[in-house]
Amino acid sequence: MATVYDIKVLGEWDARIREQVQAFGLDCFPQEFELCDHNQMLGYMAYSGMPSHYPHWSYGKAYEKLKTLYDYGVSGLPYEMVINANPALAYLMRDNSLLLQILTIAHVYGHNDFFKNNFNFRSTRPEFTLGSFKAHGSRVRAYIEDPSIGIERVEHLLDAAHAVSLQCRRNLAVRKRTAEEERQQVLEAAQPPDDPFQSIHRRRAYVEPDLRRVPLVPDADLLLFIRDHNRYLGDWEKDLLTIVHEEAQYFIPQIETKIMNEGWATYWHKRILDNLRLPAEMQLEFIVRHNQVVRPFPQGLNPYHVGLRLWEDLRRRYDEPTSEEAEALGPTRPTGTQQLFEVREADRDVSFLRRHLTETLMRELHLFAYEPKGEDIVITKVPDKDGWRDVKETLLKNVGMRGIPVIHVQDADYNHTRTLYLVHAHDGRDLHLEYAEKTLSYLHRLWQHDVALETVVNGRRSLLVFTDRGFSSKALK
């Protein structure tokens, strides 16, 4: 399948693909490509695709793990990596065949369009992406080289910050309230509701809210809260927490749209290559490569497979609906492509699956729910008439950021002891206590005082506490 080609040939194919991109109506950032070898690709993978990043031992560990797995043939390398930036940057493996480069370039433009137009990415400021990561790296290196700080103190703090970096607001499209807005919210909530029959009812007493409480309303941004309210942190420590928080905010939209994004890029690379009218030998390789990408995974959900099927089914429902679907959509429905562009802009994985993953499609995808029981994996639900909703709800609870527990800061001075009091929004899934203990130890390191987490363990309200003496737990009434 290997084909001889050079940069000029790749440029010619890129121009042909861009013509198809424009004809289909995709709206992309300017696109740049970089050819790299397998060692460079392993480095980019360890750095989450970034050409520049701040140093930390975990990235070196990730590189050595990836390289070992690759060297022993346990895992391969991605065909490409795309950075959400303006201009967008993508890496191509130098040793790939010409057809694989063509497929990858078309796939990249699908990601590019998604990054530019999906609402989840509007807060990422793509024009500053590469410059921001480079600046973060320079600042961290400066702290490491500072004799008064040094690498041990920097990595000690980064270890803790990384552990809770995703404990933050999930929907970045919703603006966070200012301190004054939160104050007004608390005051309004304390007011008794209007009662048209006040003359015959006992008037509810007005309870003055405690405006000295910190925070006034529960806060989901753990790193920023600690940065702003731990008065013992130095400026360099606050800066490191800011850096880790900003980089987590950059990656959250990608976590939230994995199925949509990969399915979208796969849908368009297929349509683009079908329109390119490839030579017979390249068409055969395309079929093989495409099927390798979208085949179901026996060990889990393949986002390329599920995403592609949803986009294709959505387009079919608007262009070639059944009689029942046509009646439900009405006579003024948009075309399939118009509907795809609208959904691409307005959804994330949870809403995408909730709205468009139908009972029929779930059966075609052979989705099911399972649970570990002892050393075995037991299928608990299948998408039949009785169980498909349960299977769908199980899937929705585990996509995007929903697989990460939701924790809020409730009180920064619990019982007037400067204890950081946190509350876990329990959704039926208990925390893994060994992970909870380790995470609370990192929060204790950042807060530099006692940390308590209210949660539910085996059906009982419990309080997990980490102090200078270590970890403990107790049941709450």
C-alpha angles and dihedrals in degrees: 000000000000114000129193112240141144138207092277091057091048089050091053092051090046089055091051091049092049089055089056091045090056093043091054091049099245113160112214142173115243105284128224126186131202124195113219140172125239094269091054091047090052089053092050090048091053089050093048091253097306120134088211130032140156115268121256132154092242091067091053089049090050091050094051091047093049092045093049092050090048095046092052094045094244093125136009134219129264117262088233146349123217127199120212097233140120106268091029117231126209132179122220124196108244094215096055120113120257092254091051090052090050092050091046094050091051090047090051092056089054090055090044092055091047093050092050098046111029110099093225090070098051092094095052096080094217094193088067099039101104094037092050094051090047091050091048090053092050093050094049092048089051090055091047091052093046106104090214092057113023136176097290095058092043094051091042089060096040091053090059095041093051090053093062102024093114093052092100142098111310103201105060091178089074112078117234113243120249121240091259092050090051090050091053090048091055092047093049092047090054093056115098112248119257111272117197089195096050092131092066099033128077106255113243112238117246112241114206109232119232102249091179092067115113114243102022089203126019111282122214097189100088099174094047092046092053090045092053100039107034100089092188095068119104123230092257090052092050089049092053091051089050092051094050091046093049093050091049089052089054093055099041095081089054091051090048095051105035096124095041094045098047092042091050094051091046092048092054098042087055094049093044095050091045088057095047091069095221122207113268097257092049092046090056092051090047091056090050095047095044092050090049089056098047102037115122117259116235090208099048150328117322105212091200091056098043094040094050093049092051094050092047092047091047091053091047092052091059100036101035107016125172116245091263092048092047091052092050093048095046131218097290098058118143122247119271093255092049090052092048091054091048093051092043089058101042109037143070126199096275095051092037092056095039093053103035110025101098130195090249094050092049089058092047089051091048092228119176141165122242140179133201113247112183107309093338135084111225125197107230103175137022127191097260124131092282102036110035095091091052091050090050093049090050089053093047091052091057106042125096117344091342090091089064119079117248111235127180132192105240102174134004094197106036112186087354090284098111088248113156105232116202131184125209114216094226113210099179094285117103121220118254099252095213090055091043091053093050093045093049089051089056091048089050088054092052097041093041091215141064119315125200128189123196112209143136121266119185091341096310128106106247139180119221113198134188119192137156086282093056137249128342139159137201138180119254125217 
